[in-house]
Amino acid sequence: MPLRSFIDLFRTYDCGAWCALIIGIESETDHLPVGEVRKLWASSALKEKDVEIARAEELYRADFLETCRRIVQPHCPVDE
């Protein structure tokens, strides 16, 4: 099966609360500089934002990874 865009996954699978979690994380972190945009930021500002990024990663990592696993393998039991 070819890879689909994330939006296509929303349409293909009834992932309800799982998709809502990912959208929520994106909404809470969309102000944080990641990727190419970091080149445009001052190093002092990046140091502050890197602390925020680390906190967000720690806060959301487990739920995000579990959500991704459930989207990819919807019939996989939680305790596997």
N, C-alpha and C positions, 0 to 999 in steps of 0.2 A: 504494500500500500504506500503511495507517495505521501510525503510529509504535507500536512495542511497548515494553513495559518491558524493562529490561536482563535481568531474569530470563527473560522470554519469549525474548529473543535466545539465552540459554544453551540453552533447550530446542529452539529452532528450528535453530540452527546448531551443528555439531560444531566448536567453536572451541578446544577442548582447552587447550593451553598458552597460547594468547592470552588466554582468559578467566582462567586461573590467574594470569597476569601482572597483570591488573587487580585481581583479588582480593588478590594479594600487596601491590600498591601501597597499596590501601585499608587493608589490615591494618597496614602499616608507618607509615601517616600518619593513622590515625583519631583519634589523640590531639591533632592539630593543630586549632586553632580557625579555622573558616572559616564564612562566611555570617553569619547572624543571631546565632549564639552569641558572636561577637566583641564584641558590645555588653555582654556580661556579664563580660568580662575586663578586668583592670587594664591601663592603657596600657604600664606597664613590662614586664609579662608578655608582652603582645602583641609588643613589640619583640624579645624573645628568641625567641618562637615564629615571628615573621616571618623570622628568619634560618634557622630550621629549614625553614620552608615553601619559602624560596628554594632551599635546598640540595636538598630533595626534588624540586622542579620541575626543577632542573638535572639531577639524577641520572636521573629517570624520563621526562623529556619525550620524547626521541627514540623510546624503546621503546614508550611509551604511544601516541604518535601513529601509529606504524607498526602497532601492534596494532589500533587503531581503524580504520585504513584497510583492513587485511586482513579485519576483521569485516564492514565495509560492502561491500567489493569483494573477496570471497574468491578470485576468479580473476584478480586483477590482479597482474602480475609485480612483484617487489620493486624492480627497477631502473627502473620508470616514473617 
